[in-house]
Amino acid sequence: MNSFYEHAADSKEVLNIFEHNTTSIGTHFHPSIEFVYTVSGKTAFFYDGYHYTVGQDEIYAVPSMIIHGNSSIGENQIISIVFAKEFFKTIENDFPNQFFQPVLSNHEKNRNILTLIKDCIHAWVKHNYNIPRIKKLAFINSFLYELTEIYPLRPITEQKTNSLIIDALSYINENYSQPLTLNELAKKFHYSAPHFSVLFNKYVGINLHSYINNIRIQKVLEMKSDPKNSQSLISMALDCGFNSQASFYRALQQYRQNNPSNK
């Protein structure tokens, strides 16, 4: 699994459109809005505690601060569109507290939207992605307008559990180097340990122990990639919260099995 609070998608001006193959994008959340178009193949989509299979010419839609992730089912090609919530204000004025359903599956009409997306990618590549804000807003508004012509929006209901899990993930991301246990975290967030464990597993798609180990492994790998860092690998692992060499290597082996592209 990847990191969970995606800081790269936290900018008020962010608009990223990129076509790629995906193997695994772990459960994460961010303030930005995200749409992913499956150009070919199939994508397994995890969204707020539920699992979906998204096929060719289908789109999945993620509002701000919803836990989500995906992985390919065999070979696939997707286009990810991620943009700041700031750019969503126009549609929010017309449709307050509403968003699209998770999976948008009108294949024929989606292909027309795909043409719009690819035209945008082509133009932006031609200009080396040096795009003024007004052009970003023009694309986003056109894209969202076409979607609203096809798909009705539905009310967003605030979920207490989702807010709890996001708070827990944020806390872990800030305190990964400290000893963290299920009992301590459950107590901090006012739940029994068994109930907290079930909720965490459902909404994040991975158990708490594995999640914490993944965060720590990613921090170790970030430190290792820094040419200015002269620490030994084990020293970095201990600094990131592992309590022994053996526990670090077990976690690293598991992480590499689950994330073959991050070896």
Phi, psi and omega in degrees: 000149180272181178296162195253317171267114188270094184297330182296340180258022185258359182284145179287349182247005188293135165212109180242129175230118182211141180258133185197167168272151176233140172255312178198125171240106191292170182301131183202174177208158181198161180292338184289161173270145181222138171232139177232122181259123176274107182285320178208156180079202180227152180232131171275125188241122177255125188217109171053043177092000181237154181247137178228156169248122184250122184263184180303138180063028171243154184236137167250146190236132184232118176284176181300137171064032174254133180289129182205170177185171177207164173210152181284152170251096190075205179279139177209168178227129181229160170238122179261134176236115182235125180218154184298145177302333177306323181284352182269358187297325181299313180288329178296327178296324180276328184229071183297137177056036177229155177206172180285158171295161186299320183239127182250113197235026173276095190301312185298313182287330176297327180296328174294322177292323177301321177300317177300316181296314183291325175299320179294314179301315181300315181294322183288323176297319180301327181257020177054033177061018176272080191247124177292159185301322183297327178286325175300313182295323179298315179296312183299316180295320178295316180299311182291324178299313180299321179295318182291338175289337184257318190240129175290147174271159181228155182299142173270125177254125180292130182250120181301320182296317180298319178297319177300313183294320177299319177298320180294317179297318179297318179297315180296319181297330180272341187234025185300333183280351180266159174298124181233125179234161178301314182298318181294317181291319178299317179296319181299322183259015169065043174230159169288154181301314179299318181293316179299318180299315180296314180298316182299313181299320182293312189275338180256339177081015181202148182285161187301315182300315180294321179300311181297318178298321180296318177301314182295318178299316180298321179294320177299315181295325176296316179295319181297326183281352180277112183297342180276351183271118183256007180293154172288160181300318181293321178299318177296319180298317179294321178296332183268006172112351176288142184263359178197162177297320183295317181294325178295312183291327175296315180294321180296318179297317179294319180298317181292326177295322183275342183227069185299337180280351183251026179288000000 
